[in-house]
Amino acid sequence: MTWLFDTCAVSSYLARNPKKRSPELLPIWSSAQLDGIFLASATVYELRRGARELRLRDEGLRLEVDLEKLLRSVYVLPLDDFGGKVWRTAAEIWARGRTLKQHVSFGEVDLLIAATAIANARTLVTMDRGLSKALAQVGHADAVHFIAPPVSES
């Protein structure tokens, strides 16, 4: 299986505190390393934004260093490859959610991350139960692999 890791999955992987790491994540991450770790460019944005905020508060130096080291070793999938396929996929998912009897909504960045995974035929690895459920409701249950968050965060 080919994976694309979302922001919460990467954050869990980078966590130094074992209580913030999902035990389900490590085997998937390890298997993904054989073919390479893939992230959406929107995930990189969220990760860098969070790390930068911490640095401006004089926190998170180690996180920022670990993140940049990780980003040098992964593949980042852009939003604009394939003639706009990611953007079209995002628009389709959004529209499907809006036309359901009970509207399904997506956070904008989550939507772009999910669309990047789908447009690139990758399975999204997430700890975001709401995103996983929303994708299933719009017909993309097979495009997402939900992993339980760490017990301390449930």
Backbone as a chain_set.jsonl record, in Angstrom:
{"seq": "MTWLFDTCAVSSYLARNPKKRSPELLPIWSSAQLDGIFLASATVYELRRGARELRLRDEGLRLEVDLEKLLRSVYVLPLDDFGGKVWRTAAEIWARGRTLKQHVSFGEVDLLIAATAIANARTLVTMDRGLSKALAQVGHADAVHFIAPPVSES", "coords": {"N": [[0.845, -1.179, 0.0], [0.464, 2.257, -0.7], [1.263, 5.16, 0.994], [0.214, 8.373, 2.316], [1.046, 10.715, 4.613], [-0.703, 12.607, 7.02], [-0.829, 15.805, 8.746], [-1.256, 15.445, 11.556], [-0.385, 12.836, 11.885], [2.345, 12.997, 11.194], [3.173, 14.781, 13.152], [2.763, 13.223, 15.411], [4.652, 11.234, 14.918], [7.011, 12.733, 15.133], [6.985, 13.415, 17.797], [8.636, 13.603, 20.862], [7.923, 12.745, 23.336], [6.792, 9.709, 24.421], [4.13, 9.294, 25.099], [2.724, 10.852, 23.402], [2.839, 9.64, 21.017], [1.368, 7.612, 18.581], [0.86, 4.196, 18.906], [0.067, 2.665, 16.742], [1.037, 3.964, 14.551], [3.839, 3.704, 14.104], [4.541, 1.075, 12.929], [3.36, 1.376, 10.372], [4.65, 3.653, 9.39], [7.276, 2.684, 9.327], [7.066, 0.635, 7.382], [6.409, 2.193, 5.194], [8.74, 3.558, 4.705], [10.257, 2.005, 3.025], [9.473, 2.511, 0.372], [9.537, 5.198, 0.438], [8.685, 8.129, 2.272], [5.781, 10.0, 1.993], [4.4, 13.243, 1.786], [1.881, 15.774, 1.715], [2.093, 19.008, 0.194], [0.599, 20.842, 1.585], [0.591, 19.738, 4.114], [3.244, 20.105, 4.864], [3.233, 22.875, 5.026], [1.461, 23.232, 7.263], [2.959, 21.954, 9.281], [5.381, 23.428, 9.337], [4.363, 25.942, 9.936], [3.332, 25.555, 12.536], [5.696, 24.816, 13.916], [7.204, 27.118, 13.582], [5.665, 29.019, 14.943], [5.985, 28.091, 17.579], [8.749, 28.541, 17.865], [8.856, 31.323, 17.754], [7.816, 31.852, 20.171], [9.861, 31.236, 21.766], [10.147, 28.513, 22.139], [10.333, 25.015, 21.233], [12.714, 24.57, 19.667], [14.103, 22.155, 19.244], [12.076, 20.667, 18.003], [11.766, 22.117, 15.613], [14.267, 21.697, 14.426], [14.247, 18.876, 14.204], [12.041, 18.593, 12.491], [12.905, 19.892, 10.111], [15.027, 18.236, 9.449], [13.648, 15.845, 8.991], [12.065, 16.655, 6.782], [13.946, 16.853, 4.781], [14.214, 14.26, 4.057], [11.948, 13.197, 2.903], [9.327, 12.786, 0.409], [7.603, 15.379, -1.143], [4.446, 16.058, -2.196], [3.042, 18.153, -4.598], [0.425, 20.681, -4.929], [-0.334, 21.381, -7.488], [0.305, 19.641, -9.594], [-0.264, 17.368, -12.377], [-1.993, 18.722, -14.132], [-3.791, 20.246, -12.601], [-5.185, 18.358, -11.164], [-5.291, 17.771, -8.38], [-6.563, 20.045, -7.356], [-9.02, 19.879, -8.706], [-9.941, 17.466, -7.649], [-10.192, 18.16, -4.945], [-12.225, 20.101, -5.162], [-14.322, 18.494, -6.076], [-14.689, 16.696, -3.909], [-15.421, 18.535, -1.89], [-17.794, 19.595, -3.013], [-19.404, 17.28, -3.152], [-19.722, 16.763, -0.436], [-21.228, 18.991, 0.315], [-23.629, 18.546, -1.012], [-24.887, 16.456, 0.199], [-27.618, 15.208, 2.175], [-27.369, 15.741, 4.934], [-25.122, 18.07, 5.345], [-21.648, 17.659, 4.771], [-18.72, 18.894, 5.96], [-15.409, 20.187, 5.413], [-12.241, 21.053, 6.761], [-10.245, 23.511, 5.236], [-7.427, 23.04, 4.764], [-7.213, 20.351, 5.509], [-8.863, 19.263, 3.554], [-7.361, 19.786, 1.228], [-5.095, 18.233, 1.746], [-6.215, 15.642, 1.837], [-7.239, 15.526, -0.786], [-4.842, 15.62, -2.205], [-3.749, 13.144, -1.534], [-5.688, 11.39, -2.678], [-5.693, 12.166, -5.408], [-3.177, 11.344, -6.093], [-3.264, 8.649, -5.864], [-2.836, 7.517, -3.312], [-3.052, 6.299, 0.037], [-4.432, 8.01, 2.677], [-3.01, 8.55, 5.777], [-4.193, 9.109, 8.906], [-4.978, 10.588, 12.105], [-7.195, 11.885, 12.558], [-10.319, 11.594, 13.319], [-12.728, 12.794, 12.525], [-12.157, 13.731, 9.924], [-11.635, 11.309, 8.648], [-14.159, 10.076, 8.839], [-15.722, 11.942, 7.402], [-14.603, 11.743, 4.817], [-15.342, 9.132, 4.199], [-18.109, 9.456, 4.083], [-18.422, 10.88, 1.724], [-17.773, 9.083, -0.168], [-15.139, 8.121, -0.188], [-14.003, 6.183, 1.493], [-12.134, 4.178, 1.172], [-9.839, 5.568, 0.725], [-8.62, 6.417, 2.965], [-6.848, 5.785, 5.982], [-7.489, 5.3, 9.154], [-5.871, 5.855, 12.19], [-5.67, 5.189, 15.622], [-5.43, 7.861, 17.937], [-2.813, 8.713, 20.319], [-3.24, 7.268, 23.573], [-3.267, 9.111, 25.651], [-4.346, 11.32, 24.431], [-6.917, 10.837, 23.665]], "CA": [[0.0, 0.0, 0.0], [1.217, 3.504, -0.74], [0.705, 6.031, 2.019], [0.511, 9.795, 2.435], [0.829, 11.016, 6.03], [-1.199, 13.959, 7.255], [-0.115, 16.593, 9.744], [-1.295, 14.866, 12.9], [0.441, 11.627, 11.874], [3.743, 13.409, 11.23], [3.398, 15.354, 14.484], [2.881, 12.094, 16.332], [5.943, 10.603, 14.646], [8.072, 13.604, 15.626], [6.869, 13.632, 19.242], [9.675, 12.983, 21.689], [7.231, 12.128, 24.46], [6.124, 8.498, 23.935], [2.688, 9.38, 25.341], [2.127, 11.589, 22.29], [3.019, 8.834, 19.805], [0.398, 6.541, 18.364], [1.536, 2.917, 18.678], [-0.315, 2.148, 15.425], [1.716, 4.706, 13.505], [5.224, 3.295, 13.841], [4.669, 0.017, 11.913], [2.995, 1.911, 9.052], [5.75, 4.539, 9.0], [8.431, 1.833, 8.991], [6.83, -0.027, 6.089], [6.393, 3.227, 4.158], [10.106, 3.999, 4.431], [10.815, 1.207, 1.933], [9.192, 3.215, -0.881], [9.662, 6.627, 0.69], [7.619, 8.796, 3.02], [5.157, 11.043, 1.171], [3.584, 14.25, 2.452], [1.307, 16.814, 0.857], [2.695, 20.315, 0.447], [-0.217, 21.487, 2.621], [1.06, 19.202, 5.395], [4.495, 20.807, 5.16], [2.817, 24.209, 5.474], [0.956, 23.168, 8.635], [4.048, 21.599, 10.186], [6.299, 24.567, 9.471], [3.63, 27.021, 10.611], [3.304, 25.24, 13.961], [7.056, 24.876, 14.458], [7.625, 28.532, 13.602], [4.949, 29.671, 16.041], [6.664, 27.711, 18.811], [10.049, 29.227, 17.923], [8.623, 32.74, 18.07], [7.532, 31.876, 21.615], [11.085, 30.71, 22.387], [9.965, 27.092, 22.43], [10.315, 24.17, 20.051], [13.917, 24.535, 18.833], [14.366, 20.765, 18.872], [11.052, 20.291, 17.031], [12.078, 22.751, 14.336], [15.428, 20.983, 13.882], [13.779, 17.534, 13.817], [11.158, 18.734, 11.338], [13.691, 20.188, 8.912], [15.768, 17.009, 9.135], [12.676, 14.925, 8.391], [11.636, 17.149, 5.481], [15.005, 16.561, 3.803], [14.224, 12.826, 3.744], [10.629, 12.771, 2.426], [8.836, 13.314, -0.862], [6.49, 16.297, -0.944], [3.591, 16.108, -3.386], [2.495, 19.501, -4.745], [-1.005, 20.846, -5.21], [-0.639, 21.766, -8.86], [0.718, 18.683, -10.625], [-1.31, 16.635, -13.091], [-2.95, 19.619, -14.771], [-4.815, 20.698, -11.661], [-5.962, 17.215, -10.669], [-5.531, 17.888, -6.94], [-7.581, 21.083, -7.155], [-10.314, 19.33, -9.157], [-10.342, 16.453, -6.667], [-10.65, 18.897, -3.762], [-13.527, 20.706, -5.48], [-15.31, 17.405, -6.144], [-14.958, 16.238, -2.538], [-16.157, 19.604, -1.214], [-19.153, 19.669, -3.572], [-20.145, 16.093, -2.712], [-20.081, 16.974, 0.964], [-22.272, 20.022, 0.405], [-24.894, 18.105, -1.598], [-25.52, 15.417, 1.019], [-28.76, 15.7, 2.955], [-26.708, 16.402, 6.062], [-23.863, 18.546, 4.774], [-20.354, 17.26, 5.318], [-17.768, 19.965, 5.673], [-13.991, 19.883, 5.582], [-11.309, 22.158, 6.926], [-9.617, 23.744, 3.932], [-6.131, 22.373, 4.625], [-7.504, 18.91, 5.517], [-9.412, 18.932, 2.244], [-6.258, 19.772, 0.264], [-4.256, 17.072, 2.046], [-6.963, 14.461, 1.382], [-7.277, 15.554, -2.253], [-3.503, 15.262, -2.679], [-3.641, 11.682, -1.416], [-6.586, 10.742, -3.646], [-5.224, 12.461, -6.769], [-1.917, 10.632, -6.307], [-3.536, 7.229, -5.608], [-2.222, 7.144, -2.043], [-3.975, 6.198, 1.162], [-4.138, 9.012, 3.691], [-2.875, 8.071, 7.154], [-4.612, 10.212, 9.767], [-5.552, 10.347, 13.421], [-8.353, 12.783, 12.596], [-11.522, 10.773, 13.162], [-13.711, 13.56, 11.768], [-11.767, 13.708, 8.514], [-11.839, 9.937, 8.181], [-15.602, 9.882, 8.7], [-16.213, 12.805, 6.32], [-14.187, 11.159, 3.54], [-16.197, 7.953, 3.976], [-19.445, 9.931, 3.726], [-18.44, 11.364, 0.339], [-17.404, 7.993, -1.064], [-13.7, 7.867, -0.228], [-13.596, 5.398, 2.668], [-10.944, 3.396, 0.828], [-8.705, 6.473, 0.538], [-8.135, 6.875, 4.268], [-6.552, 4.777, 7.008], [-7.536, 5.956, 10.458], [-5.158, 5.221, 13.29], [-6.085, 5.78, 16.904], [-4.456, 8.77, 18.545], [-2.26, 8.205, 21.579], [-4.224, 7.129, 24.629], [-3.306, 10.337, 26.439], [-5.04, 12.376, 23.701], [-8.267, 10.389, 23.29]], "C": [[0.889, 1.24, 0.0], [0.511, 4.539, 0.128], [1.05, 7.494, 1.769], [0.124, 10.161, 3.867], [0.343, 12.44, 6.201], [-0.468, 14.591, 8.434], [-0.116, 15.95, 11.119], [-0.454, 13.594, 12.966], [1.926, 11.987, 11.948], [4.08, 14.0, 12.598], [3.566, 14.254, 15.523], [4.231, 11.411, 16.149], [7.091, 11.427, 15.244], [8.062, 13.789, 17.141], [7.965, 12.893, 20.002], [9.059, 12.273, 22.888], [6.463, 10.908, 23.948], [4.601, 8.517, 24.133], [1.967, 10.123, 24.22], [2.283, 10.852, 20.964], [1.948, 7.761, 19.732], [1.151, 5.238, 18.121], [1.198, 2.307, 17.315], [0.479, 2.806, 14.298], [3.071, 4.112, 13.128], [5.351, 2.139, 12.852], [4.343, 0.496, 10.494], [4.125, 2.796, 8.529], [6.952, 3.714, 8.556], [8.253, 1.149, 7.644], [6.864, 0.98, 4.941], [7.806, 3.668, 3.788], [10.747, 3.205, 3.3], [10.642, 1.9, 0.584], [9.367, 4.723, -0.762], [8.452, 7.159, 1.429], [7.1, 9.941, 2.155], [4.275, 11.938, 2.036], [2.991, 15.171, 1.392], [1.991, 18.136, 1.176], [1.903, 21.07, 1.514], [0.156, 20.986, 4.011], [2.346, 19.911, 5.816], [4.186, 22.21, 5.662], [2.353, 24.171, 6.932], [2.071, 22.865, 9.636], [4.999, 22.769, 10.412], [5.634, 25.734, 10.201], [3.635, 26.788, 12.123], [4.677, 25.332, 14.606], [7.523, 26.319, 14.57], [6.944, 29.29, 14.732], [5.63, 29.355, 17.376], [8.003, 28.434, 18.96], [9.889, 30.699, 18.27], [8.24, 32.932, 19.536], [8.731, 31.375, 22.422], [10.915, 29.279, 22.882], [10.228, 26.322, 21.137], [11.547, 24.168, 19.167], [14.189, 23.112, 18.348], [13.343, 20.285, 17.837], [11.372, 20.861, 15.658], [13.249, 22.044, 13.646], [15.005, 19.6, 13.388], [12.904, 17.589, 12.57], [11.968, 18.977, 10.071], [14.521, 18.972, 8.494], [14.844, 15.999, 8.449], [12.307, 15.371, 6.975], [12.698, 16.951, 4.392], [14.967, 15.103, 3.349], [12.896, 12.31, 3.189], [10.352, 13.33, 1.036], [7.63, 14.192, -0.561], [5.723, 16.408, -2.255], [2.918, 17.473, -3.462], [0.99, 19.49, -5.018], [-1.293, 20.985, -6.7], [-0.106, 20.837, -9.942], [-0.507, 18.101, -11.331], [-2.377, 17.555, -13.674], [-4.082, 20.062, -13.859], [-5.64, 19.583, -11.058], [-6.26, 17.313, -9.17], [-6.632, 18.912, -6.673], [-8.959, 20.578, -7.579], [-10.833, 18.291, -8.169], [-10.875, 17.127, -5.409], [-12.029, 19.511, -3.997], [-14.632, 19.65, -5.513], [-15.676, 16.907, -4.751], [-15.809, 17.264, -1.799], [-17.607, 19.644, -1.683], [-19.993, 18.468, -3.148], [-20.596, 16.238, -1.261], [-21.221, 17.959, 1.126], [-23.618, 19.55, -0.118], [-25.549, 16.968, -0.825], [-26.637, 16.031, 1.849], [-28.281, 16.394, 4.227], [-25.315, 16.783, 5.566], [-22.655, 17.992, 5.522], [-19.377, 18.364, 4.956], [-16.35, 19.518, 6.021], [-13.247, 21.165, 5.915], [-10.555, 22.303, 5.62], [-8.292, 22.99, 3.766], [-6.331, 20.856, 4.642], [-8.018, 18.451, 4.16], [-8.29, 18.844, 1.199], [-5.309, 18.593, 0.491], [-4.931, 15.803, 1.545], [-6.996, 14.395, -0.142], [-5.92, 15.208, -2.853], [-3.311, 13.757, -2.627], [-4.456, 10.994, -2.509], [-6.088, 10.947, -5.075], [-3.934, 11.716, -7.11], [-2.037, 9.144, -5.987], [-2.789, 6.722, -4.37], [-3.296, 7.09, -0.974], [-3.52, 7.166, 2.242], [-4.098, 8.359, 5.062], [-3.169, 9.254, 8.059], [-5.074, 9.718, 11.125], [-6.783, 11.225, 13.617], [-9.611, 11.983, 12.274], [-12.583, 11.487, 12.32], [-13.41, 13.562, 10.274], [-12.006, 12.327, 7.921], [-13.321, 9.668, 7.918], [-16.16, 10.701, 7.527], [-15.832, 12.242, 4.951], [-15.026, 9.926, 3.204], [-17.581, 8.395, 3.506], [-19.531, 10.429, 2.286], [-17.883, 10.328, -0.625], [-15.926, 7.667, -1.148], [-13.207, 7.113, 1.007], [-12.311, 4.632, 2.404], [-9.693, 4.261, 0.686], [-8.094, 6.917, 1.86], [-7.92, 5.692, 5.197], [-6.484, 5.513, 8.336], [-6.708, 5.164, 11.453], [-5.523, 5.959, 14.571], [-5.009, 6.719, 17.426], [-3.893, 8.154, 19.82], [-3.325, 8.219, 22.669], [-4.363, 8.412, 25.437], [-4.09, 11.462, 25.764], [-6.457, 11.99, 23.313], [-9.328, 11.101, 24.073]], "O": [[1.944, 1.255, 0.633], [-0.694, 4.757, 0.001], [2.035, 7.814, 1.104], [-1.014, 9.934, 4.279], [0.893, 13.37, 5.612], [0.406, 13.972, 9.04], [0.92, 15.913, 11.783], [0.135, 13.305, 14.007], [2.681, 11.352, 12.684], [5.157, 13.745, 13.138], [4.415, 14.35, 16.409], [4.88, 11.05, 17.13], [8.036, 10.864, 15.798], [9.041, 14.274, 17.707], [8.182, 11.699, 19.796], [9.622, 11.302, 23.395], [5.566, 11.059, 23.117], [3.873, 7.833, 23.415], [0.745, 10.036, 24.099], [1.906, 11.369, 19.913], [1.665, 7.085, 20.721], [1.994, 5.173, 17.225], [1.976, 1.51, 16.792], [0.577, 2.249, 13.204], [3.403, 4.031, 11.946], [6.218, 2.21, 11.981], [4.979, 0.069, 9.53], [4.51, 2.697, 7.364], [7.571, 4.007, 7.534], [9.191, 1.091, 6.849], [7.303, 0.651, 3.839], [8.036, 4.11, 2.663], [11.692, 3.686, 2.675], [11.548, 1.883, -0.249], [9.345, 5.435, -1.766], [7.331, 6.691, 1.231], [7.877, 10.749, 1.647], [3.518, 11.47, 2.887], [3.546, 15.319, 0.303], [2.422, 18.357, 2.308], [2.478, 21.856, 2.267], [0.049, 21.732, 4.985], [2.513, 20.273, 6.98], [4.806, 22.682, 6.614], [2.797, 24.982, 7.745], [2.116, 23.455, 10.716], [5.375, 23.063, 11.546], [6.276, 26.428, 10.991], [3.907, 27.706, 12.897], [4.816, 25.859, 15.709], [8.167, 26.693, 15.55], [7.573, 30.108, 15.403], [5.827, 30.245, 18.203], [8.351, 28.885, 20.051], [10.703, 31.258, 19.005], [8.331, 34.036, 20.072], [8.618, 31.123, 23.622], [11.469, 28.891, 23.911], [10.332, 26.921, 20.067], [11.442, 23.792, 18.0], [14.473, 22.898, 17.17], [13.702, 19.576, 16.897], [11.259, 20.161, 14.651], [13.224, 21.821, 12.436], [15.362, 19.199, 12.28], [13.011, 16.731, 11.693], [11.731, 18.322, 9.056], [14.691, 18.719, 7.302], [15.216, 15.38, 7.452], [12.245, 14.544, 6.065], [12.366, 16.892, 3.208], [15.614, 14.745, 2.365], [12.733, 11.102, 3.02], [11.047, 14.225, 0.555], [6.738, 13.794, 0.189], [6.274, 16.798, -3.285], [2.289, 17.906, -2.496], [0.384, 18.455, -5.294], [-2.418, 20.723, -7.125], [-0.072, 21.223, -11.11], [-1.644, 18.327, -10.916], [-3.553, 17.192, -13.703], [-5.214, 20.233, -14.312], [-6.701, 19.843, -10.49], [-7.361, 16.975, -8.737], [-7.526, 18.673, -5.861], [-9.95, 20.82, -6.891], [-12.03, 18.243, -7.886], [-11.898, 16.709, -4.866], [-12.898, 19.446, -3.128], [-15.741, 19.886, -5.034], [-16.855, 16.719, -4.451], [-16.799, 16.911, -1.158], [-18.531, 19.718, -0.874], [-21.17, 18.622, -2.821], [-21.719, 15.877, -0.911], [-22.086, 17.778, 1.983], [-24.652, 20.087, 0.279], [-26.659, 16.557, -1.163], [-26.607, 17.216, 2.181], [-28.729, 17.492, 4.556], [-24.446, 15.928, 5.392], [-22.657, 17.88, 6.748], [-19.229, 18.722, 3.787], [-16.138, 18.6, 6.814], [-13.583, 22.236, 5.409], [-10.258, 21.304, 4.964], [-8.065, 22.368, 2.729], [-5.686, 20.144, 3.871], [-7.651, 17.38, 3.677], [-8.278, 17.926, 0.379], [-4.783, 18.023, -0.465], [-4.29, 14.976, 0.898], [-6.803, 13.327, -0.723], [-5.856, 14.568, -3.903], [-2.775, 13.16, -3.561], [-3.947, 10.103, -3.19], [-6.063, 10.002, -5.864], [-3.638, 11.485, -8.282], [-1.026, 8.454, -5.853], [-2.192, 5.645, -4.384], [-4.325, 7.759, -1.074], [-2.365, 7.142, 2.667], [-5.05, 7.688, 5.462], [-2.488, 10.278, 7.998], [-5.505, 8.574, 11.274], [-7.34, 11.294, 14.713], [-9.924, 11.729, 11.11], [-13.255, 10.862, 11.5], [-14.316, 13.41, 9.455], [-12.524, 12.204, 6.811], [-13.681, 9.098, 6.888], [-16.976, 10.201, 6.752], [-16.645, 12.261, 4.027], [-15.376, 9.71, 2.044], [-18.161, 7.767, 2.621], [-20.608, 10.401, 1.69], [-17.556, 10.651, -1.767], [-15.498, 6.999, -2.09], [-12.114, 7.382, 1.505], [-11.491, 4.455, 3.306], [-8.594, 3.727, 0.542], [-7.15, 7.708, 1.873], [-8.692, 4.733, 5.205], [-5.538, 6.254, 8.605], [-6.832, 3.943, 11.545], [-5.662, 7.182, 14.593], [-3.82, 6.408, 17.366], [-4.441, 7.181, 20.337], [-4.203, 9.082, 22.681], [-5.464, 8.759, 25.862], [-4.462, 12.44, 26.413], [-7.14, 12.786, 22.669], [-10.516, 10.842, 23.88]]}, "num_chains": 1, "name": "protein.A"}
